[in-house]
């Protein structure tokens, strides 16, 4: 079985995000980048499935991202993935979900696939679009926000759960399918030291858009980010204090009416 | 190259940091309060491959070097310096000695179990009258046929009661102070071996420190490390790695002292200002941060030199001396910034304050480090400017 896991390189969840001066993106200096945490659930699920099948199935990481994404890919290989495809092209500098999906679809088709796992969304832009566009392009079913996954014995279908407001939704889907993974699905393993050692020798196949037979960057003009703006600063906080609470309330009401002019 | 991390080294740091912040942090406060050594934490670290970090692949290790070990020990010590003791002694001393001096049979028999963490390695050198002065070791080892019979006691042995493999330095020749010592690999299951007094220490309470008693303890002669009479050489030859290990531990303690000082000082307000806005607090923070960085560079240099196979005795001693000293200064200043609450068990700095102290004592006291450094420096001047 060919198990594909998708990976995006995102700023560390603990990183302090600052918008760059031009408003075209974030300031990357001093920011640590990691595997998108939701993608880690996807990687773990792929590895678990491979271990359960134990039939020579392979887990292949597919990532579209800058040169620096190599480290995140290497981490996934150290966790246990077998090999990786890294689509890396200067033309992908400012991608939108449609672009990424088109590129990933081509790369995945070239690899062949029986099931695809990915995170439910990337924690940087929170768009959660790629899995759905990808499902459409590959013409396969999608199940999003999975919290349980069980492949059928014949590998032609799978049973899943999704946590929704107030309950669990049980789903059955045919295979191949794309599964986006949510917290609770599993506990991602650490990249062990033997894993890190072995990852050194695993193959990362670098691909350009031309290698995938893509001449024009797809999806440009469909949507683009106009500008990135920092959050507005919180206003000054003033504490109205008085001996008697009733006086403080009276003063607060006066301020709201006369200064803030909101009542 | 000296201070730059390779991709693998960054991944190792991340793995150990993640493990320490999740698994270790969840238990460290309580296990240190109650004085409990957590086997499950060592099991977890073993599963990551950390107990065979410098052992070659053919013996089940991962063949990374002293630098990777130093980085890992710093990350562990930032959360639980007690845990770092077992990991450092196992890797820098026990694994190192078996790998370097063990016969092919001994290596094949013991290293895979040590690399997997199944057998924790400990190092038994200190006696009531011998520590810094290795040549004063008295514990006797007398050859009888294919065995040696060991008699005596070793004290202050870290993790001694959890050992799967004990490296023991004992006296085979009372006639020669320096050539009369021999190193043995002893299994706790050998007849005549027992654990004696358990020490109650000021700090590092989640790490056990015990006496090991040898009463007619019979050790196969095949378990001699190196050759008879090489004990002194083996003991002295293992110092550098051990010192880099403890320097890394001290570095981790210092880093946490700084972290806690800044985090606390940002929250705490006095006279209408945050503590970190007072210049006197800032001076402490500046000193701590500069010292931590300087210590880290010294540790990295010594580790890189050791990995390159260069003589690094002076550099290892400098790293150990400086890191342990600034760790103690840092916990002192950090507690000062914390004020009264820092003196209570509610805040982590109280534990680190106690843990820091021993880094200036064990694995060679600061005084011994200065002797090593001064001797080397004088030698170098002797060569540059002969009298």
Interface residues (C-beta under 8 A of the other chain):
Chain A: X70 X71 X74 X75 X78 X190 X191 X192 X193 X194 X195 X196 X197 X199 X200
Chain B: X7 X8 X10 X11 X12 X14 X15 X18 X19 X47 X48 X49 X50 X52 X53 X57 X62 X63 X64
